[in-house]
Amino acid sequence: MTTTDNKILTSAIESYRRYAGQPTLSNIESCRQDSNDEIVHLTPYFSTMDLVKLEDLTYTRSFTYSLKTRQLLFTSNVTPINKNIVRRLASPDGKYVALVTKDTKGEQELQYVQIWHDEHLIFGYEVSDSKISPHGKILPKNDYASFFEWSPDSRRLVFTAEEKRKPLKSYFTADKLDEIGEPASVYRENWGEQMEAFETSVVCIFDLDTKKVQLIENQPNDLYIGQSSWTTNPDELIFVAFRLEPYRLGLIYCENRPSALFKCNWRNNEWKQLTEFDQLCRLFPRHLPKTDNEFVYVQTDAYRAHAQCKRLVLFNTETQQEKILIDRVDNVTYSNADPFKAEWDTQFKGLYMSPPRLGYSSDGRYLLLPSLCGSRNVLYVYDFVEQNIIPLDSPLGVNTSMIGLGVFGHYVAVNVVDYRTPYRLYVFDLKSLSKKEKDPSDWYLITEHEFKTEEKNSIEWNVDRFFPDNELIPVESVYVHVRDTQAKRPLMVLVHGGPNSNVPMNYYIGVIAYVALGFDMLIVNYRGSIGFGQASVDKLLGNISKTDVQDCHEAIHRCLQHTEPSRSVILIGGSHAGVIIGRLIGEYPTEYAVSVLRNPVMDLLHTYITSDIPDWALAQSANMPFDFETGRNRFSNTSLITYLIERSSIRLMDQIKTPVLLQLGKKDKRVPFSVGLRYYECLKANKIPTKLYVYDSNHALSETSCASDCFVNTILFIHEHLNLSS
């Protein structure tokens, strides 16, 4: 390497180490108040990266705060969470902690269950112990396909585990025929991308009174039980079930799978189906804490976009009647603005997220509802007495995002973030919602993490909102840059995947580190992104590689005209961003300097055939429904096959001049490795400057070892193909 190359590499490593090492607030274990509501004790979880071991780190710290004097009274030392912990959950009363840990002996991975009371281990067992354990391995945390929940009275724990299986013995090594287990070569279906461990699920109950763990029997054999909620009856639970037949589609990030609701009495092993498997997806049940026989859940349509504007539905288990409390929002009316002078919009645009596990106030009146409002994370509260939705305004104004961590008693724990602030932990008093006028004093700042003043004040962001095709559906882009600089900085454009996702205002290592290294960032939420009403989501169905490409190209040109028209533009994105970026560099071969693609969708036909979500390709490219009668077998429809090829980015291969960096995961099931590999081979054949990095990872490439390597390689590739000294 030359001296310049060494300098660039050193700078990239140091910048990533600095910003990746900042702690972020990921969750909260508990928030307890004393009897006089004067003192709160909080134990949040923080995350950071260990760039020596190349591992993610999670730790807790405890804070004691005086609500009366608004002073932080005590902060504990860091308590690292052991990476061998599979599950950890404190009971609602704070007296118990349930732990599932793993250990490796030889080639065998063992699991252990522990129940702690204060400082005492009061119960424990090895999962493989046939005398105590009726189940196989306890499933890791997953929002869709596993649960691990204490009952409201802190006396019982419900969780999902694998079925107990016979030890694998071949036909020729077993002493007796009944010792032969299922052959290891038998294919076992799972739920796809990042969920390969989720094959079977049995529901188990640990009873603190009897110190016994048992299976709930009579579970329907043709269903997978994926989510749960305790009712006010300590013997009953609400479950969400997915069909196993005729086969499974990928589940993670896919909130459009048909599902049904069940009620179960675990003492009597009685199951009652509450809804049919129809054209609706029902997820995240949350039983009302003070009302018998009623719970809420979020509802979307099946087999359309994987992420949609949701409905909040109230369900009565006695009458089996449903009532929509919050309907989805289709269209939103906006006021236009000059380029990059738009105000952050505050009107309600619908629900796009699930209620947190700890979402109800103790009196049952309020339910916390996280959502999106354009390019921001926002919070709402549903009031069951007034039957309306109330916004929780950020204590720092609309130039921040709010992430709800949970409700404890009548206090909400909230993380307030932005592009340059990893976390600010606040507590909000829900009792103040009855006030006629909002008061900032109802918010209590517990702790925060901010960079030094000169660095913090140098980064700013502006919002651009425009309306293509003279429609009411906006494109929103956020320009993150350094204030008052005279240098001509390259513009790095971040295009999200999905496509029905969103890049809201938050602390992103990549964004702040790229800005620190001399780039300005443009983050584009094109039509089809969530957070802008259902009409925005529907707009893209059948229109990918057209509408989304047009939106991003126009957003980039508006930014260049508003700032510095002659600077270099770098495109970066993954997954569905491959559709967009691939067409941008094919349709405008001289306008984009470098492109960086992570597990990109470049070939829609190839993706339809091989992905764990073939319905995605049909819905987004042709607005066609997926059904299990035909499955992937649409090859008699030659017009569809032709259309998929025509809309694919790889079709424009011969027009590309832009250097392309590819970063692929070998374990990717969403956009299989072969899709990106084929694109790489075509680029090489056409003598386009390209480089391919392959990781032993999945679609997200989110492990510390992958993310850090991708970042540094991106900087090196950009500097290799751009003259940034001018």
N, C-alpha and C positions, 0 to 999 in steps of 0.2 A: 504493500500500500504506500501511496505517496503521503507526504506530510499533510496535505489537504484532506485526503481520505481519512487519515487517522484522526484529524481534528473533527471531521464530521461524525465519525463513528463514536468518538469520545463524547461529543456533545449530545448525540442521540441517547446514548446509554445513561448519561448523567441526568438528562431531562426526564427520561422515563422513570428512572429510579426515584427522582424527587417527587413526581406527581403520583406515581403508583404507590409510593410509600405513605401517602396521606390516608388516614383512617376515614372510612365512610360508615354511616350509621345504617345498619342493615335490618335490625329488628329490635324487639324489646321483650324481655322475659317477664318482668313484673313491674308494677307501680302501686305501692301501698301507701295509704294515708293513715295518720293517727286518728284517734277518736274525735279530736277537735278540728280536724281539717286544717291544721296549722303546719304540719310537716309531711312531706312526701318522700318516699324512698323508691328510687328508680334503678333498675338494672337492665340497661340496653346492651345489645350485641353490636360490636363493631367489626368491620372487615378491613383487611389490608393485604399487601403482598410481601412475601419473603423472597427477595430476588437473589438470595444466596442459595437457599434450598429450592427455589423456583416452585413455591407452594402458596396457595391461598391461606391466609390466617384469619381466624375468628377469635375474638376475645370479648369478655364482659368487663364492665366497670360499674361500680355502684355509686350513686349520688344521693345525698341527703340534702333536701332543700326546704327552706322555711318560706312558706307562702305568705306568712304574716310580715316578715322583714324583707322578703325578696332577696335572700342571701343563700349562697351555696354553703352549707355547713360542713360537708364532708365529701371527699372523693376517694374511693378505694384505689388500690394498685390494680394493674392489669391482671386478669385471670384468663390465660389462654384456654381455648376449648380444644381438647385433644382431638386430633384428626381421626382417631379410631371411634369416635362417638357417632353412631348411626342415627340415634334419636335422643332428644333431651327435651323435657317439658315439665315446667313447674305446675303444680295443681292450683286451681283458682283461689284457694285459701292461703296459698303460699307456704304451706307446711310440708309438702311432699315434692320430690323431684323424681321423675321416672327417667331412667337412662337405658339405652341399648348401645352396647359397645361391641367392637369386633376385634378379633385377635387371629393371628396366623400361626398354625402349628404344622410345620412341614408344608405340604401343598394344600392343606385344608384350612378354610376360613371358618372360624367359630364365632358365634354370637352369644352375648351374655345380657340378661335383663336384670336391672337393679331398681329397687324402690328405696329411696332415702327419706327419712324423716328427721329434719334438723341435721344433726351430725351423725345419725345412726343409719346403717344399712339394715333395713328391717325385712327385706325379702330379696331373693335373687335366685336365678337358675340359668343353666346353660341350655340354649335353644335345642341342641341335639340330644338332650337328656329325655329319653322316651318315657320315663316315669312321671315327669312333671309337665313337660312341654307337649301339647297336642298339635303343634304347628311347626312349619319350617322357618326359614329365615324371615325376620321382620323386614318389611319393605322400607327402603329409604324414603326420605321426604319427597313428595311430589304432589302438586296442587290438584292433579286430575285423578290419580290412580292409587293413592294411599292416604291413610289418616292415622293419627296417634293423638287421641283426645281424652282428657280427664272429664268426668261427669261434673256438672255444676256443683254437686255437694262434695267433690274431691274424694269420693269413696271408690270409684271404679275408673278403669282405663280401658278404652276400646281402641283396637288397632288392627291393621291388615298385615297378613303374613302369607308366605308361600304355603302350599300344601306340604305336609310331611311326606317325603318320598322314601322309598326303599333305597338302600345303598346300591349303587350300580355294580352289578356283577354280570359277566358275560355268560352266554349259554354253556361255556365249557369250564368255567371256574367255580360255578355255584355247586355246593354239595347237594342241595335239594332244589327241586323245580320251583318251589314257592319262594326261594331266595332270589330268584331272578327278577331284578327290577326292570324298569323301562329302559330299553337300550339307549346308550348315550347318543347314538346316531339318529334317533327319532327327532324329527323337526318339531320344535315347540314354538308356537306363535307367541309374539309379544306385541307391545304397543308402539314399536317403531323407534324413530329418532330419539335418542337420549333416554329411552325407556325399555331397553332390551332386558332389564332385570325383571320387568313386570309381565310375568307369564300367567300365573294363577294368583287368586286372592281368596283367602279365608278370613272371616271376621272373628276376632278373639276378644274376650273380656277378662280383664284381671280384676278380681274382687278383693278389695282391701280388708273387708270384714272376715272373709274365709281364707285369705292368703292362697287363693287358687286361681289358675288361669284355665279357661275353657273355650271351646269353639262354640259359636252359635250354629246350631244344627239347622237342617232343612233349607240351607241357602240354595237358591236355584242354580242348578248345575250349568245352565246355558248362559249365565250372566256373570259379569265382572263387577264387583262392588267397589266403587272408587272413591266416594265421598260420604261423609256422615255428619250428623248433628244430634246431640242429645236433646230430648224433649224435657218438659217439666216433670214428667213421670220418670223416676230413676230407672225403671225397667224398660224404657222404650227409646228407640233411636229412629231417625230418618236417614235413609240411604239413597245414594244415586247409583244407578246400575247402567252398564253398557252391555250391548249384545256381543257375544263371542262368535256367532255364526252369521253368514257363511265364512267370513274371515274378518280380520281387523285392519283398520286403517291407522296411520299414525295419529297420536292423540295430543302430544305436547304442542302448545300454541294453537290448538284446533278446537275452538269453542263453538262448533257447529255440528257435533256428532249427536245423532238421536240418542236420548237417554230417558229413563223412567225413574220415578220416585217410589220408594217403598217405605213402609213403616214396619218395624220389627220389635217384638217383645222378646228380649234375650233370655229371660227366665223360662218362658214357655216355648221358646224356639218357634214362635209364630211370625210368619211373614205375610204382609198385606200389600198388594200392589195398588198404588194410589193413582198412577197415571199410565197411559198407554205409551208404547214406542211409536210415536207419530212423527210428524215433520217439525218437531220442536226439540231443542236442546235445553235441558234443565240442569243447572249446576249451582253449586255453592249454597246449599240449604243452611239457614240460620234460624233456629227455633226461638220464638219470642220468650224471653226469660220469665215474664210475669203472666203469661197468658197460656192456658191449656189449649192444645189441639191446633195451634197456629204457628206457621213458620213462613219465612220469605225465602225466595230463591231468585236467581237471575235467569232470564230466558232469552234465547235467540232462535233464529230459524235454522233448520238443518240443511246441510249440503249447499250452502251459499258461500259467502266469504267466511274465512276462518275466524275473523274478528269482526264484530258488528257492534252497533249501538244496542244496548241491552234493555230489556224490560225488567222492572222489579215487581215480582208477583207475590201476593199474599195467598197462602194455601191453608184451607181448613181441613184437617184430617178426618173430622167426623162427617161433614157434609160433602167433602171432596170438591168444594167450590173454590174457584180461583178468582182473584180480584187483582187487576193491574193497578199497583200503587203509583208507579212511574212508568209511563209509556216511552217507547223509543222516540227520539226526535228525528224527524226526516229532514226538514229544511231549516236553515238558520239565516236570519237576515243580518247583514253586516252594513256598516258604514265604510265607504271607501276612504283611502288616504293616499298621500303622495308616497313615492317609493321610499321604503325604509324609514317611514315616519308614522307607521301604523301604531295605534295604542293597543296594548294587550286587551283583548276582548274578554269581558267578564260574564256575558250572558250564559245561561244554562244550555249546553249543547248535547246533553244526554249522558247516560251511564256507559262506561267502557271498561270498568274494572269490577272486581268482586268485593263484597264486604269483607273486612278483615275477620279473622277467627275470633278475636275479642272486639266485637263491634257495638255491643249494646251498652247503654248506660244501666246502672244497677236498678233503676226504677222501671226499666223497660220502655221508657218513653222515646228515647232517641236511638237511632242506628247510624253509625258512621259509614259514609259512602265515598270512597276514593273514586276519582274520575279524571278525565282530560277535558281541557277547554282550549281547543286549538293546540298550540305548542307548549302548553303548561300542564303540570300535574296540579289538580285542585281537589278540594274536599267539600263535601256536602253532608248535611245531617238530615235524616228523615224524621219528622215529628209525627208519632202515631196518634197523638191527641189532636193536633190541628190538621193532621193528614196533609202536610205539605213538606216541601223540601227547602232547606235553609242553607245558603252558602256560608262556609267558614272562610272569612277573608284573612289573607296572610297578614301577620303583624308587621311585615316589612313591605307591604304593597304588592302590586301586580307584577313587579319585575322579578319575582321569585316563584318557585314551585313549592307545593306542600305535599308531603307524603305522610299519610296517616298510619301510625304504628299500632294503635289499639286504644280501647276505652277501658278505663279502670275506675269503677265507682261512677263519679260524675266528671272525671277528668279525661281529656284526650291527650295522648302523647303524639307529638307531631314533629316531623323532620322538615325544616325549611331549608331549601337548597337553591343554588343557581350554578352557572357555569364555572365559577371560580371559588365556590364555597362547598367543601365536602359535607358538612353537616352543621345544623343548629338545632338542638333539642329543646323544644318548647312544650309546655303543658297549658291546656286551655280548659277553663271551667265551663261545663255545659249549662250550669245553672244560670249563667249570664245570658243565655239565649232568650230568656223571657224579658230582658231589658228592651225598652223601646229604642234606645240609641246604643250603638256599638262603642265599646271603650277599649283602647289598647291595653289598659291595665288588667284586662281579663286574661291576658297572655303572660306566662311566666317563662323567662329564658333560663333554662337549667345549665346548659353548657354549649359551647360552640367551638368550631375550629375554622380559623381564617388565616390566610397568608399575611405576610407583612404588608403594611399599608401601601408602600410604593408599588408592589406587584399587584395587589388587589385593585388599586385604582387605575392601573394601566390597561386593564381588560374591560371592554364593554360590548354590548350587543344591541342590535336594532332589528326591528321586525318589519318585513315587507309582506303585504297582503294584496294579491291581485286576482282578477276574475277572468280566466280565459273563456273564449267563445261567447262572451256576453252573457254568461250564466251567473247564477247566484252562488255557485260552489267555489270556494276560494282555494288558491295555493298560498301557503304560508311558508316563508323562509326566514331564517334567523342568521344574521351576519355577526359573527363573533370575531373581534379584531382588537388590535392595540390602538389606544387613543393617541391622536396627534403625532403620528409617525410620518416622516417624509420619505421613507424608503418604499420602493416598489416591491411589495411582498406578493409572492404567488398566492393564488386563490385555490384553496383545497375545498372541493364540494363533496359533502357527505350525503350520499343517497341511501335511504334505508331500504331494507328488504320487506318481506311480508306478502304482498304489498300493503295489506291492511294492518299496518302498525303505525308507529309515531316515534319521533325523536323529541321528547319534551325537554324543556329547560331542566338541566340536572348537572351534576358534576361528572364529567367524562374524562378519564385519563387521557384518551387520545386527543380530545379537543383542546384541552388546556396545554398539553405537552406540544402539540403541533403549533399552536399559537406562540409558545415560548421559543420554538425553534425557527420562527421567522415566517410562518404561514398565517394567512387569514382564513377563516372557516365560513362556509356557507352551508347551513343545514336546511334541507328542503323537505317539507311535508307536502307532497303533491296530492292531487285529487285521487281519492282511494284511501288516503290515510284516515285513521280513526281520530275522533276528537272534533269533527266538523259536521256531525249529523249523518244519518244513514244515507242520505242522498249522495254524499261524497263517496261512501263505500260502494254504493250501487253503480256510481258513475264509471268505475273502472272495470266492472264485470263485463267481459267480452271486449275490452278495449286496451288491454295491456300491450305494451310496445308501441302504442300510439299516443293515448292521452297522457300517460305518465312521462313519456319521452318529451312530448311537447311542453309539458309543465316545467320539467327540470331545465330544458334548454332555455325557455323564456326567463325562468328565475335567475339563471346564471347571467344572461345578457342584461337583465335589469340591474343586477349587482355590479357588473362591470361598468355599465354606463353611469351608475351612481357613484362609483369609486374611481378605479383606474382601468380604462378599457384595454390597454395594451399589455397587461400582465399575463403570465402563464396560468393556465387552468388545469388543475389536477382533479381527476374523478376517483372517488374511493367508495366502495360499498360491497355488500355481500348478498347472497341469496337472490331474491327477486331484483336487486339492484343490477344483477348481471344482464337482465332483460333490457333495462334502461341504459346502462353505461355501454353495453355492447352495441346498441343501436346508435347512441350518440357518437361513438367513435367511428361507426360505419357510415352514418349519414352525413357527419360533419368531420371528415378525416383530417382537416387542417386546423381545426379550432381547439382541439384538446391536446395538451402537451404530454400527459402521462395518465394511465388508468391503473388502478389497483383493485383487484377482484378477489373476494374470499368466497369460496364454494358457490360460484355464480350459476344461475340458470341461464345457459346460453342456447340450449336446444330443447324446445318445449315437447317435441315428440319423444325424445330420449327420456326426458323427465317424466312424462306421462307413463311410459313403459316401466321405469325402474324406481321411481320415488315411492316412499311409504304413504304419500298423499296424492294419488292420481286424480282425485276429485279436484284438487287445486288447479291443475292444468286445464281441465274442462271448464271450470267456472270462470277463471280469470281470462282465458284466451278466447273462448267461444260462448260464454254465458250459458253453458249446458249443464244440466243436473247430472249427478252421478247416481247410479243405482247398481245394486249387487246382481241384478239379473244379467246385465251385460258386462259389469265390472270393467276390466281393462280391454275387453274384447270389442273394440270399436273399429277394427281394421277393415271391416267391410264398407265402412263409411269413408270412401276415399277422399271426399271433399273435406272432411274433418282432418284427415292426415295431412292433406295439402295445406290446409289453413294453419295447422300447428307449425309446419315447416316454414311457411311464409312469414309468420310472426316471430320466428326465432332469430336471435341476434347472430347466430353462427352463419346465417344466410348471407350476411353482409361482409363475410371474411375478406373477400378480394378487394374491398374498398378501404380497408383499415391501413393507416400509417402510424397510428399512435403506439408507443411502447406500452406493453401490457405486463404487469406483475400478477401472477396467480398464486394464491395460497389455499391449499386444499387439505381437507381432513379425510384420511383413509376410512374412517368409520362412519362417514356421513351417510345417513339413510334418506334424508330429506332431498338433497341434491347429490346423488351418488358421485363418488370420486371420478367415475368414468366420464361424466358429463364435462367436467373441467379439463380432464386429461385430453379428451378429444379436441377441445378448443385449443389447448396448448400445442398439440401436434399440427393442427392447421396453421396456427400462427408461425410456427417454425418453418413449415413448408413454404409459406409465403414470405419468409425472410423478414418478418416483423420482429423488432427487438422485444424479446420476452424472457421471462425467468419464472420458474416454477419451484415453489417450496411445498413440501408434503409433510403433514403432521399426523401423528398417531392419535387423532382426535375425531370429534364428531362435527356436526354442522356449525356449532357455535364457535369453535376454536377459542373457547373462553378460559381454558386453563392458563395459569400464570406462565408456564413454560412456553405455551403457544402464543399468547397475546403479546408477551414481551418480545419474542423473536419476530413476530409479524411486524410490530412497530418499528424495530430497528431496521429490518430488511426493507420496509417501505421507504424510510428516510434514505437509505443507501441507494435504492433503485431510482428514486426521484433525483438525487444529486448526480447519479450516473448519466441521466438523460436530459438534465436541465442545466443551463449555465446560470447559476444563482448569484454569481459574483457581481453582475452588472446592476 
